[in-house]
Amino acid sequence: MQEITKVVREINKTNKGNPQKISLMIGRLQSLRDTSPESINPDLFLFGIAVGLEKISDYRIYDLHNDDRLNELNEKIKKIYEREGMEDDEFFVRGDPDTPEDYQALNIEFQFRIDEIRVGIMKEFGEVELGELFENNREDYIQRYYNGWRVLEKDDPDKLQEIDDSEKLEMDEWGWEEG
């Protein structure tokens, strides 16, 4: 268990700008998962792998900017910001009835494309089941993700409170109740 938590912690603290290191650690964690005794909570593995894959996805999406569809949507969104006279540090509030409809539609499409990229990366790393869970049962994915994080931080009450608060915020954003 100690080596598993060490690898998960290393993935968690590694900057997304180091995708090669993250890839190697994901591979190590996958190997540990495939050879570990059944007594290890599978959500700990899910959390570690998911965090690593999120970082790789974020690196490819936000640092490399190599997805033509996202770049196109981003340009359209920027034009709406310009049209509405918004500054770079301003943003539309999710669910606000004054948010322009064209922005809302583009934002939904933008998020859908991000999710497609994330699922593609999960499958690229051989995490087909994780990708299917993310795509088809997001609520369970989120709950297992946070449960795995709790397993990692089980001895730190402050971290556990932070995890609970983060999960509640995410579940509220999706319109779900915890648990």
Secondary structure, DSSP 8 states (H G I E B T S, - for coil): -HHHHHHHHHHHHS-TT-HHHHHHHHHHHHHHHHHS-TTS-HHHHHHHHHHHHHHHHHIIIIII---HHHHHHHHHHHHHHHHTT--TT----TT-TTS-HHHHHHHHHHHHHHHHHHHHHHHHTT-HHHHHHHHH-HHHHHHHHHHHHHHHTTT-HHHHHHHHHHHHHHHHHHT----
